[in-house]
Amino acid sequence: MPEFVTVGAINTASIRAYLFAKTINEGDTLLLNAQDFEHITDEIKESEEGIDIPLRVLGVHLVKDTTGDVPAGKVQVIKNEQA
């Protein structure tokens, strides 16, 4: 059963803080609720940072949940198990 965690308000600042606090590594993936993913992409589009595809924050992939399993306001961490 997947584990969903709360990172606070879903925005680039809270995602970055969570990645640092939990030492999520480059190459890992955060699966976001579809609405939260759209909010993040809108926030990045409006910033001066620009947007890269695939969407990454600090090297961690941000992916939209297409199944509807991830609740709003939470993320699922998918660790990159490749060595």
PyMOL Python script that loads the backbone (N, CA, C, O; Angstrom):
from pymol import cmd

cmd.read_pdbstr("""\
ATOM      1  N   MET A   1       0.852  -1.182   0.000  1.00  0.00           N
ATOM      2  CA  MET A   1       0.000   0.000   0.000  1.00  0.00           C
ATOM      3  C   MET A   1       0.894   1.240   0.000  1.00  0.00           C
ATOM      4  O   MET A   1       1.795   1.351   0.832  1.00  0.00           O
ATOM      5  N   PRO A   2       0.658   2.165  -0.915  1.00  0.00           N
ATOM      6  CA  PRO A   2       1.498   3.368  -0.986  1.00  0.00           C
ATOM      7  C   PRO A   2       1.301   4.255   0.237  1.00  0.00           C
ATOM      8  O   PRO A   2       0.227   4.293   0.836  1.00  0.00           O
ATOM      9  N   GLU A   3       2.361   4.959   0.587  1.00  0.00           N
ATOM     10  CA  GLU A   3       2.312   5.890   1.706  1.00  0.00           C
ATOM     11  C   GLU A   3       2.270   7.314   1.162  1.00  0.00           C
ATOM     12  O   GLU A   3       3.084   7.695   0.321  1.00  0.00           O
ATOM     13  N   PHE A   4       1.313   8.091   1.652  1.00  0.00           N
ATOM     14  CA  PHE A   4       1.168   9.480   1.240  1.00  0.00           C
ATOM     15  C   PHE A   4       1.580  10.364   2.404  1.00  0.00           C
ATOM     16  O   PHE A   4       1.182  10.125   3.544  1.00  0.00           O
ATOM     17  N   VAL A   5       2.384  11.393   2.114  1.00  0.00           N
ATOM     18  CA  VAL A   5       2.871  12.278   3.170  1.00  0.00           C
ATOM     19  C   VAL A   5       2.466  13.717   2.871  1.00  0.00           C
ATOM     20  O   VAL A   5       2.339  14.123   1.715  1.00  0.00           O
ATOM     21  N   THR A   6       2.270  14.464   3.931  1.00  0.00           N
ATOM     22  CA  THR A   6       1.923  15.879   3.825  1.00  0.00           C
ATOM     23  C   THR A   6       3.202  16.695   3.839  1.00  0.00           C
ATOM     24  O   THR A   6       4.069  16.486   4.687  1.00  0.00           O
ATOM     25  N   VAL A   7       3.320  17.623   2.901  1.00  0.00           N
ATOM     26  CA  VAL A   7       4.504  18.485   2.847  1.00  0.00           C
ATOM     27  C   VAL A   7       4.163  19.934   3.183  1.00  0.00           C
ATOM     28  O   VAL A   7       5.013  20.815   3.056  1.00  0.00           O
ATOM     29  N   GLY A   8       2.955  20.182   3.602  1.00  0.00           N
ATOM     30  CA  GLY A   8       2.487  21.542   3.836  1.00  0.00           C
ATOM     31  C   GLY A   8       1.735  22.002   2.603  1.00  0.00           C
ATOM     32  O   GLY A   8       1.316  21.185   1.783  1.00  0.00           O
ATOM     33  N   ALA A   9       1.565  23.298   2.471  1.00  0.00           N
ATOM     34  CA  ALA A   9       0.926  23.820   1.257  1.00  0.00           C
ATOM     35  C   ALA A   9       1.763  23.387   0.065  1.00  0.00           C
ATOM     36  O   ALA A   9       2.988  23.499   0.103  1.00  0.00           O
ATOM     37  N   ILE A  10       1.136  22.902  -0.981  1.00  0.00           N
ATOM     38  CA  ILE A  10       1.877  22.418  -2.135  1.00  0.00           C
ATOM     39  C   ILE A  10       2.304  23.596  -2.999  1.00  0.00           C
ATOM     40  O   ILE A  10       1.512  24.173  -3.744  1.00  0.00           O
ATOM     41  N   ASN A  11       3.597  23.937  -2.873  1.00  0.00           N
ATOM     42  CA  ASN A  11       4.204  24.961  -3.711  1.00  0.00           C
ATOM     43  C   ASN A  11       5.697  24.641  -3.810  1.00  0.00           C
ATOM     44  O   ASN A  11       6.187  23.738  -3.131  1.00  0.00           O
ATOM     45  N   THR A  12       6.403  25.368  -4.639  1.00  0.00           N
ATOM     46  CA  THR A  12       7.811  25.028  -4.855  1.00  0.00           C
ATOM     47  C   THR A  12       8.630  25.182  -3.574  1.00  0.00           C
ATOM     48  O   THR A  12       9.549  24.397  -3.340  1.00  0.00           O
ATOM     49  N   ALA A  13       8.320  26.165  -2.750  1.00  0.00           N
ATOM     50  CA  ALA A  13       9.064  26.358  -1.500  1.00  0.00           C
ATOM     51  C   ALA A  13       8.874  25.178  -0.550  1.00  0.00           C
ATOM     52  O   ALA A  13       9.843  24.692   0.034  1.00  0.00           O
ATOM     53  N   SER A  14       7.633  24.711  -0.390  1.00  0.00           N
ATOM     54  CA  SER A  14       7.391  23.588   0.525  1.00  0.00           C
ATOM     55  C   SER A  14       7.972  22.292  -0.027  1.00  0.00           C
ATOM     56  O   SER A  14       8.434  21.445   0.737  1.00  0.00           O
ATOM     57  N   ILE A  15       7.951  22.133  -1.356  1.00  0.00           N
ATOM     58  CA  ILE A  15       8.548  20.939  -1.969  1.00  0.00           C
ATOM     59  C   ILE A  15      10.057  20.944  -1.720  1.00  0.00           C
ATOM     60  O   ILE A  15      10.619  19.921  -1.329  1.00  0.00           O
ATOM     61  N   ARG A  16      10.716  22.077  -1.940  1.00  0.00           N
ATOM     62  CA  ARG A  16      12.167  22.171  -1.701  1.00  0.00           C
ATOM     63  C   ARG A  16      12.503  21.883  -0.237  1.00  0.00           C
ATOM     64  O   ARG A  16      13.430  21.128   0.056  1.00  0.00           O
ATOM     65  N   ALA A  17      11.747  22.487   0.674  1.00  0.00           N
ATOM     66  CA  ALA A  17      11.999  22.272   2.103  1.00  0.00           C
ATOM     67  C   ALA A  17      11.830  20.799   2.462  1.00  0.00           C
ATOM     68  O   ALA A  17      12.625  20.255   3.229  1.00  0.00           O
ATOM     69  N   TYR A  18      10.817  20.158   1.924  1.00  0.00           N
ATOM     70  CA  TYR A  18      10.588  18.735   2.197  1.00  0.00           C
ATOM     71  C   TYR A  18      11.736  17.887   1.648  1.00  0.00           C
ATOM     72  O   TYR A  18      12.199  16.962   2.315  1.00  0.00           O
ATOM     73  N   LEU A  19      12.190  18.196   0.447  1.00  0.00           N
ATOM     74  CA  LEU A  19      13.280  17.429  -0.160  1.00  0.00           C
ATOM     75  C   LEU A  19      14.543  17.515   0.690  1.00  0.00           C
ATOM     76  O   LEU A  19      15.233  16.512   0.872  1.00  0.00           O
ATOM     77  N   PHE A  20      14.853  18.700   1.211  1.00  0.00           N
ATOM     78  CA  PHE A  20      16.019  18.860   2.072  1.00  0.00           C
ATOM     79  C   PHE A  20      15.827  18.145   3.407  1.00  0.00           C
ATOM     80  O   PHE A  20      16.727  17.447   3.874  1.00  0.00           O
ATOM     81  N   ALA A  21      14.657  18.315   4.023  1.00  0.00           N
ATOM     82  CA  ALA A  21      14.400  17.753   5.355  1.00  0.00           C
ATOM     83  C   ALA A  21      14.419  16.227   5.344  1.00  0.00           C
ATOM     84  O   ALA A  21      14.896  15.601   6.291  1.00  0.00           O
ATOM     85  N   LYS A  22      13.909  15.640   4.290  1.00  0.00           N
ATOM     86  CA  LYS A  22      13.793  14.177   4.231  1.00  0.00           C
ATOM     87  C   LYS A  22      14.869  13.535   3.367  1.00  0.00           C
ATOM     88  O   LYS A  22      14.819  12.333   3.104  1.00  0.00           O
ATOM     89  N   THR A  23      15.829  14.315   2.930  1.00  0.00           N
ATOM     90  CA  THR A  23      16.920  13.864   2.060  1.00  0.00           C
ATOM     91  C   THR A  23      16.421  12.978   0.917  1.00  0.00           C
ATOM     92  O   THR A  23      16.897  11.862   0.709  1.00  0.00           O
ATOM     93  N   ILE A  24      15.459  13.509   0.196  1.00  0.00           N
ATOM     94  CA  ILE A  24      14.992  12.852  -1.025  1.00  0.00           C
ATOM     95  C   ILE A  24      16.074  13.110  -2.070  1.00  0.00           C
ATOM     96  O   ILE A  24      16.520  14.246  -2.237  1.00  0.00           O
ATOM     97  N   ASN A  25      16.491  12.073  -2.764  1.00  0.00           N
ATOM     98  CA  ASN A  25      17.647  12.151  -3.646  1.00  0.00           C
ATOM     99  C   ASN A  25      17.289  12.472  -5.086  1.00  0.00           C
ATOM    100  O   ASN A  25      16.174  12.221  -5.545  1.00  0.00           O
ATOM    101  N   GLU A  26      18.261  13.032  -5.782  1.00  0.00           N
ATOM    102  CA  GLU A  26      18.132  13.260  -7.216  1.00  0.00           C
ATOM    103  C   GLU A  26      17.827  11.919  -7.878  1.00  0.00           C
ATOM    104  O   GLU A  26      18.454  10.909  -7.559  1.00  0.00           O
ATOM    105  N   GLY A  27      16.878  11.911  -8.785  1.00  0.00           N
ATOM    106  CA  GLY A  27      16.471  10.683  -9.458  1.00  0.00           C
ATOM    107  C   GLY A  27      15.255  10.035  -8.815  1.00  0.00           C
ATOM    108  O   GLY A  27      14.607   9.191  -9.434  1.00  0.00           O
ATOM    109  N   ASP A  28      14.930  10.424  -7.555  1.00  0.00           N
ATOM    110  CA  ASP A  28      13.700   9.946  -6.936  1.00  0.00           C
ATOM    111  C   ASP A  28      12.523  10.709  -7.549  1.00  0.00           C
ATOM    112  O   ASP A  28      12.722  11.660  -8.304  1.00  0.00           O
ATOM    113  N   THR A  29      11.313  10.293  -7.225  1.00  0.00           N
ATOM    114  CA  THR A  29      10.119  10.899  -7.810  1.00  0.00           C
ATOM    115  C   THR A  29       9.116  11.253  -6.720  1.00  0.00           C
ATOM    116  O   THR A  29       8.914  10.494  -5.772  1.00  0.00           O
ATOM    117  N   LEU A  30       8.489  12.423  -6.871  1.00  0.00           N
ATOM    118  CA  LEU A  30       7.343  12.780  -6.040  1.00  0.00           C
ATOM    119  C   LEU A  30       6.110  12.730  -6.928  1.00  0.00           C
ATOM    120  O   LEU A  30       6.032  13.424  -7.941  1.00  0.00           O
ATOM    121  N   LEU A  31       5.159  11.911  -6.542  1.00  0.00           N
ATOM    122  CA  LEU A  31       3.895  11.799  -7.259  1.00  0.00           C
ATOM    123  C   LEU A  31       2.910  12.737  -6.582  1.00  0.00           C
ATOM    124  O   LEU A  31       2.658  12.625  -5.383  1.00  0.00           O
ATOM    125  N   LEU A  32       2.350  13.667  -7.358  1.00  0.00           N
ATOM    126  CA  LEU A  32       1.451  14.683  -6.810  1.00  0.00           C
ATOM    127  C   LEU A  32       0.037  14.501  -7.334  1.00  0.00           C
ATOM    128  O   LEU A  32      -0.180  14.032  -8.451  1.00  0.00           O
ATOM    129  N   ASN A  33      -0.918  14.884  -6.498  1.00  0.00           N
ATOM    130  CA  ASN A  33      -2.312  14.966  -6.912  1.00  0.00           C
ATOM    131  C   ASN A  33      -2.392  15.845  -8.162  1.00  0.00           C
ATOM    132  O   ASN A  33      -1.632  16.805  -8.289  1.00  0.00           O
ATOM    133  N   ALA A  34      -3.292  15.531  -9.072  1.00  0.00           N
ATOM    134  CA  ALA A  34      -3.386  16.252 -10.354  1.00  0.00           C
ATOM    135  C   ALA A  34      -3.557  17.760 -10.151  1.00  0.00           C
ATOM    136  O   ALA A  34      -2.905  18.548 -10.837  1.00  0.00           O
ATOM    137  N   GLN A  35      -4.420  18.170  -9.224  1.00  0.00           N
ATOM    138  CA  GLN A  35      -4.631  19.603  -8.982  1.00  0.00           C
ATOM    139  C   GLN A  35      -3.381  20.262  -8.415  1.00  0.00           C
ATOM    140  O   GLN A  35      -3.031  21.376  -8.806  1.00  0.00           O
ATOM    141  N   ASP A  36      -2.708  19.577  -7.495  1.00  0.00           N
ATOM    142  CA  ASP A  36      -1.482  20.117  -6.913  1.00  0.00           C
ATOM    143  C   ASP A  36      -0.398  20.232  -7.980  1.00  0.00           C
ATOM    144  O   ASP A  36       0.355  21.206  -7.994  1.00  0.00           O
ATOM    145  N   PHE A  37      -0.312  19.252  -8.869  1.00  0.00           N
ATOM    146  CA  PHE A  37       0.665  19.295  -9.954  1.00  0.00           C
ATOM    147  C   PHE A  37       0.415  20.499 -10.848  1.00  0.00           C
ATOM    148  O   PHE A  37       1.350  21.204 -11.228  1.00  0.00           O
ATOM    149  N   GLU A  38      -0.849  20.733 -11.184  1.00  0.00           N
ATOM    150  CA  GLU A  38      -1.193  21.896 -12.013  1.00  0.00           C
ATOM    151  C   GLU A  38      -0.836  23.196 -11.304  1.00  0.00           C
ATOM    152  O   GLU A  38      -0.363  24.143 -11.934  1.00  0.00           O
ATOM    153  N   HIS A  39      -1.064  23.241  -9.987  1.00  0.00           N
ATOM    154  CA  HIS A  39      -0.706  24.438  -9.210  1.00  0.00           C
ATOM    155  C   HIS A  39       0.797  24.685  -9.280  1.00  0.00           C
ATOM    156  O   HIS A  39       1.231  25.819  -9.483  1.00  0.00           O
ATOM    157  N   ILE A  40       1.589  23.639  -9.114  1.00  0.00           N
ATOM    158  CA  ILE A  40       3.052  23.770  -9.176  1.00  0.00           C
ATOM    159  C   ILE A  40       3.491  24.251 -10.562  1.00  0.00           C
ATOM    160  O   ILE A  40       4.316  25.158 -10.669  1.00  0.00           O
ATOM    161  N   THR A  41       2.950  23.656 -11.609  1.00  0.00           N
ATOM    162  CA  THR A  41       3.355  24.067 -12.961  1.00  0.00           C
ATOM    163  C   THR A  41       2.958  25.514 -13.225  1.00  0.00           C
ATOM    164  O   THR A  41       3.714  26.256 -13.853  1.00  0.00           O
ATOM    165  N   ASP A  42       1.784  25.923 -12.754  1.00  0.00           N
ATOM    166  CA  ASP A  42       1.370  27.324 -12.914  1.00  0.00           C
ATOM    167  C   ASP A  42       2.322  28.255 -12.167  1.00  0.00           C
ATOM    168  O   ASP A  42       2.710  29.305 -12.679  1.00  0.00           O
ATOM    169  N   GLU A  43       2.695  27.854 -10.944  1.00  0.00           N
ATOM    170  CA  GLU A  43       3.611  28.672 -10.143  1.00  0.00           C
ATOM    171  C   GLU A  43       4.961  28.825 -10.847  1.00  0.00           C
ATOM    172  O   GLU A  43       5.522  29.920 -10.883  1.00  0.00           O
ATOM    173  N   ILE A  44       5.476  27.742 -11.399  1.00  0.00           N
ATOM    174  CA  ILE A  44       6.769  27.792 -12.085  1.00  0.00           C
ATOM    175  C   ILE A  44       6.675  28.616 -13.367  1.00  0.00           C
ATOM    176  O   ILE A  44       7.590  29.374 -13.686  1.00  0.00           O
ATOM    177  N   LYS A  45       5.573  28.470 -14.101  1.00  0.00           N
ATOM    178  CA  LYS A  45       5.386  29.253 -15.326  1.00  0.00           C
ATOM    179  C   LYS A  45       5.389  30.744 -15.035  1.00  0.00           C
ATOM    180  O   LYS A  45       5.905  31.532 -15.827  1.00  0.00           O
ATOM    181  N   GLU A  46       4.812  31.140 -13.896  1.00  0.00           N
ATOM    182  CA  GLU A  46       4.718  32.552 -13.536  1.00  0.00           C
ATOM    183  C   GLU A  46       6.015  33.102 -12.957  1.00  0.00           C
ATOM    184  O   GLU A  46       6.187  34.318 -12.868  1.00  0.00           O
ATOM    185  N   SER A  47       6.928  32.218 -12.562  1.00  0.00           N
ATOM    186  CA  SER A  47       8.204  32.667 -12.003  1.00  0.00           C
ATOM    187  C   SER A  47       9.181  32.930 -13.138  1.00  0.00           C
ATOM    188  O   SER A  47       8.873  32.701 -14.308  1.00  0.00           O
ATOM    189  N   GLU A  48      10.351  33.408 -12.780  1.00  0.00           N
ATOM    190  CA  GLU A  48      11.380  33.659 -13.778  1.00  0.00           C
ATOM    191  C   GLU A  48      12.302  32.459 -13.958  1.00  0.00           C
ATOM    192  O   GLU A  48      13.267  32.525 -14.720  1.00  0.00           O
ATOM    193  N   GLU A  49      12.007  31.348 -13.250  1.00  0.00           N
ATOM    194  CA  GLU A  49      12.857  30.167 -13.312  1.00  0.00           C
ATOM    195  C   GLU A  49      12.736  29.417 -14.635  1.00  0.00           C
ATOM    196  O   GLU A  49      13.679  28.747 -15.056  1.00  0.00           O
ATOM    197  N   GLY A  50      11.610  29.524 -15.278  1.00  0.00           N
ATOM    198  CA  GLY A  50      11.363  28.719 -16.472  1.00  0.00           C
ATOM    199  C   GLY A  50      10.942  27.321 -16.070  1.00  0.00           C
ATOM    200  O   GLY A  50      11.014  26.951 -14.898  1.00  0.00           O
ATOM    201  N   ILE A  51      10.509  26.560 -17.035  1.00  0.00           N
ATOM    202  CA  ILE A  51      10.016  25.221 -16.755  1.00  0.00           C
ATOM    203  C   ILE A  51      10.721  24.221 -17.660  1.00  0.00           C
ATOM    204  O   ILE A  51      10.817  24.422 -18.871  1.00  0.00           O
ATOM    205  N   ASP A  52      11.201  23.165 -17.073  1.00  0.00           N
ATOM    206  CA  ASP A  52      11.853  22.094 -17.815  1.00  0.00           C
ATOM    207  C   ASP A  52      10.952  20.868 -17.821  1.00  0.00           C
ATOM    208  O   ASP A  52      10.232  20.603 -16.859  1.00  0.00           O
ATOM    209  N   ILE A  53      11.002  20.140 -18.900  1.00  0.00           N
ATOM    210  CA  ILE A  53      10.257  18.889 -19.007  1.00  0.00           C
ATOM    211  C   ILE A  53      11.281  17.776 -19.147  1.00  0.00           C
ATOM    212  O   ILE A  53      12.124  17.878 -20.038  1.00  0.00           O
ATOM    213  N   PRO A  54      11.277  16.735 -18.352  1.00  0.00           N
ATOM    214  CA  PRO A  54      10.311  16.501 -17.270  1.00  0.00           C
ATOM    215  C   PRO A  54      10.525  17.486 -16.125  1.00  0.00           C
ATOM    216  O   PRO A  54      11.624  17.998 -15.913  1.00  0.00           O
ATOM    217  N   LEU A  55       9.453  17.732 -15.405  1.00  0.00           N
ATOM    218  CA  LEU A  55       9.466  18.696 -14.313  1.00  0.00           C
ATOM    219  C   LEU A  55      10.291  18.154 -13.151  1.00  0.00           C
ATOM    220  O   LEU A  55      10.059  17.045 -12.669  1.00  0.00           O
ATOM    221  N   ARG A  56      11.262  18.959 -12.709  1.00  0.00           N
ATOM    222  CA  ARG A  56      12.138  18.554 -11.608  1.00  0.00           C
ATOM    223  C   ARG A  56      12.329  19.725 -10.654  1.00  0.00           C
ATOM    224  O   ARG A  56      12.340  20.889 -11.054  1.00  0.00           O
ATOM    225  N   VAL A  57      12.478  19.381  -9.390  1.00  0.00           N
ATOM    226  CA  VAL A  57      12.887  20.339  -8.370  1.00  0.00           C
ATOM    227  C   VAL A  57      14.076  19.704  -7.667  1.00  0.00           C
ATOM    228  O   VAL A  57      13.958  18.628  -7.081  1.00  0.00           O
ATOM    229  N   LEU A  58      15.217  20.369  -7.728  1.00  0.00           N
ATOM    230  CA  LEU A  58      16.453  19.862  -7.134  1.00  0.00           C
ATOM    231  C   LEU A  58      16.788  18.454  -7.617  1.00  0.00           C
ATOM    232  O   LEU A  58      17.304  17.634  -6.857  1.00  0.00           O
ATOM    233  N   GLY A  59      16.490  18.181  -8.880  1.00  0.00           N
ATOM    234  CA  GLY A  59      16.806  16.887  -9.465  1.00  0.00           C
ATOM    235  C   GLY A  59      15.796  15.797  -9.192  1.00  0.00           C
ATOM    236  O   GLY A  59      15.945  14.679  -9.684  1.00  0.00           O
ATOM    237  N   VAL A  60      14.776  16.098  -8.419  1.00  0.00           N
ATOM    238  CA  VAL A  60      13.721  15.127  -8.101  1.00  0.00           C
ATOM    239  C   VAL A  60      12.565  15.339  -9.077  1.00  0.00           C
ATOM    240  O   VAL A  60      12.082  16.457  -9.251  1.00  0.00           O
ATOM    241  N   HIS A  61      12.135  14.263  -9.702  1.00  0.00           N
ATOM    242  CA  HIS A  61      11.038  14.331 -10.665  1.00  0.00           C
ATOM    243  C   HIS A  61       9.730  14.636  -9.947  1.00  0.00           C
ATOM    244  O   HIS A  61       9.441  14.062  -8.898  1.00  0.00           O
ATOM    245  N   LEU A  62       8.945  15.535 -10.514  1.00  0.00           N
ATOM    246  CA  LEU A  62       7.578  15.776 -10.053  1.00  0.00           C
ATOM    247  C   LEU A  62       6.654  15.230 -11.127  1.00  0.00           C
ATOM    248  O   LEU A  62       6.737  15.625 -12.289  1.00  0.00           O
ATOM    249  N   VAL A  63       5.776  14.321 -10.733  1.00  0.00           N
ATOM    250  CA  VAL A  63       4.921  13.637 -11.690  1.00  0.00           C
ATOM    251  C   VAL A  63       3.472  13.754 -11.244  1.00  0.00           C
ATOM    252  O   VAL A  63       3.163  13.649 -10.057  1.00  0.00           O
ATOM    253  N   LYS A  64       2.587  13.972 -12.213  1.00  0.00           N
ATOM    254  CA  LYS A  64       1.154  14.065 -11.927  1.00  0.00           C
ATOM    255  C   LYS A  64       0.566  12.672 -11.771  1.00  0.00           C
ATOM    256  O   LYS A  64       0.782  11.804 -12.617  1.00  0.00           O
ATOM    257  N   ASP A  65      -0.176  12.457 -10.694  1.00  0.00           N
ATOM    258  CA  ASP A  65      -0.889  11.202 -10.468  1.00  0.00           C
ATOM    259  C   ASP A  65      -2.073  11.136 -11.420  1.00  0.00           C
ATOM    260  O   ASP A  65      -2.976  11.971 -11.357  1.00  0.00           O
ATOM    261  N   THR A  66      -2.068  10.153 -12.290  1.00  0.00           N
ATOM    262  CA  THR A  66      -3.162  10.003 -13.266  1.00  0.00           C
ATOM    263  C   THR A  66      -4.201   8.981 -12.803  1.00  0.00           C
ATOM    264  O   THR A  66      -5.202   8.759 -13.484  1.00  0.00           O
ATOM    265  N   THR A  67      -3.964   8.357 -11.642  1.00  0.00           N
ATOM    266  CA  THR A  67      -4.897   7.336 -11.140  1.00  0.00           C
ATOM    267  C   THR A  67      -5.920   7.913 -10.181  1.00  0.00           C
ATOM    268  O   THR A  67      -6.968   7.310  -9.948  1.00  0.00           O
ATOM    269  N   GLY A  68      -5.619   9.087  -9.621  1.00  0.00           N
ATOM    270  CA  GLY A  68      -6.514   9.668  -8.624  1.00  0.00           C
ATOM    271  C   GLY A  68      -6.276   9.121  -7.223  1.00  0.00           C
ATOM    272  O   GLY A  68      -7.071   9.378  -6.319  1.00  0.00           O
ATOM    273  N   ASP A  69      -5.194   8.372  -7.029  1.00  0.00           N
ATOM    274  CA  ASP A  69      -4.910   7.772  -5.728  1.00  0.00           C
ATOM    275  C   ASP A  69      -4.312   8.754  -4.722  1.00  0.00           C
ATOM    276  O   ASP A  69      -4.573   8.644  -3.524  1.00  0.00           O
ATOM    277  N   VAL A  70      -3.517   9.709  -5.192  1.00  0.00           N
ATOM    278  CA  VAL A  70      -2.841  10.636  -4.277  1.00  0.00           C
ATOM    279  C   VAL A  70      -3.826  11.726  -3.851  1.00  0.00           C
ATOM    280  O   VAL A  70      -4.342  12.459  -4.695  1.00  0.00           O
ATOM    281  N   PRO A  71      -4.087  11.837  -2.544  1.00  0.00           N
ATOM    282  CA  PRO A  71      -5.019  12.867  -2.073  1.00  0.00           C
ATOM    283  C   PRO A  71      -4.436  14.274  -2.254  1.00  0.00           C
ATOM    284  O   PRO A  71      -3.218  14.451  -2.260  1.00  0.00           O
ATOM    285  N   ALA A  72      -5.297  15.250  -2.397  1.00  0.00           N
ATOM    286  CA  ALA A  72      -4.860  16.645  -2.495  1.00  0.00           C
ATOM    287  C   ALA A  72      -4.090  17.011  -1.237  1.00  0.00           C
ATOM    288  O   ALA A  72      -4.467  16.620  -0.132  1.00  0.00           O
ATOM    289  N   GLY A  73      -3.001  17.769  -1.409  1.00  0.00           N
ATOM    290  CA  GLY A  73      -2.197  18.218  -0.283  1.00  0.00           C
ATOM    291  C   GLY A  73      -1.169  17.210   0.195  1.00  0.00           C
ATOM    292  O   GLY A  73      -0.464  17.461   1.172  1.00  0.00           O
ATOM    293  N   LYS A  74      -1.074  16.071  -0.484  1.00  0.00           N
ATOM    294  CA  LYS A  74      -0.104  15.039  -0.095  1.00  0.00           C
ATOM    295  C   LYS A  74       0.701  14.623  -1.316  1.00  0.00           C
ATOM    296  O   LYS A  74       0.324  14.904  -2.454  1.00  0.00           O
ATOM    297  N   VAL A  75       1.815  13.949  -1.059  1.00  0.00           N
ATOM    298  CA  VAL A  75       2.652  13.417  -2.129  1.00  0.00           C
ATOM    299  C   VAL A  75       2.991  11.973  -1.805  1.00  0.00           C
ATOM    300  O   VAL A  75       2.906  11.541  -0.655  1.00  0.00           O
ATOM    301  N   GLN A  76       3.374  11.239  -2.830  1.00  0.00           N
ATOM    302  CA  GLN A  76       3.906   9.894  -2.644  1.00  0.00           C
ATOM    303  C   GLN A  76       5.352   9.916  -3.119  1.00  0.00           C
ATOM    304  O   GLN A  76       5.637  10.364  -4.230  1.00  0.00           O
ATOM    305  N   VAL A  77       6.267   9.434  -2.281  1.00  0.00           N
ATOM    306  CA  VAL A  77       7.674   9.371  -2.643  1.00  0.00           C
ATOM    307  C   VAL A  77       7.956   8.023  -3.280  1.00  0.00           C
ATOM    308  O   VAL A  77       7.648   6.978  -2.709  1.00  0.00           O
ATOM    309  N   ILE A  78       8.545   8.056  -4.467  1.00  0.00           N
ATOM    310  CA  ILE A  78       8.947   6.831  -5.160  1.00  0.00           C
ATOM    311  C   ILE A  78      10.462   6.892  -5.271  1.00  0.00           C
ATOM    312  O   ILE A  78      11.015   7.708  -6.008  1.00  0.00           O
ATOM    313  N   LYS A  79      11.125   6.010  -4.522  1.00  0.00           N
ATOM    314  CA  LYS A  79      12.585   5.994  -4.489  1.00  0.00           C
ATOM    315  C   LYS A  79      13.122   5.340  -5.740  1.00  0.00           C
ATOM    316  O   LYS A  79      12.572   4.356  -6.234  1.00  0.00           O
ATOM    317  N   ASN A  80      14.209   5.903  -6.247  1.00  0.00           N
ATOM    318  CA  ASN A  80      14.914   5.320  -7.385  1.00  0.00           C
ATOM    319  C   ASN A  80      15.806   4.224  -6.828  1.00  0.00           C
ATOM    320  O   ASN A  80      16.797   4.511  -6.157  1.00  0.00           O
ATOM    321  N   GLU A  81      15.468   2.986  -7.098  1.00  0.00           N
ATOM    322  CA  GLU A  81      16.194   1.865  -6.528  1.00  0.00           C
ATOM    323  C   GLU A  81      17.380   1.431  -7.373  1.00  0.00           C
ATOM    324  O   GLU A  81      18.077   0.484  -7.009  1.00  0.00           O
ATOM    325  N   GLN A  82      17.625   2.100  -8.487  1.00  0.00           N
ATOM    326  CA  GLN A  82      18.748   1.724  -9.340  1.00  0.00           C
ATOM    327  C   GLN A  82      20.053   2.155  -8.689  1.00  0.00           C
ATOM    328  O   GLN A  82      20.149   3.222  -8.083  1.00  0.00           O
ATOM    329  N   ALA A  83      21.046   1.300  -8.831  1.00  0.00           N
ATOM    330  CA  ALA A  83      22.356   1.617  -8.242  1.00  0.00           C
ATOM    331  C   ALA A  83      23.261   2.232  -9.276  1.00  0.00           C
ATOM    332  O   ALA A  83      24.406   2.567  -8.974  1.00  0.00           O
TER     333      ALA A  83
END
""", "prot")
cmd.dss("prot")
cmd.show_as("cartoon", "prot")
cmd.util.cbc("prot")
cmd.orient("prot")
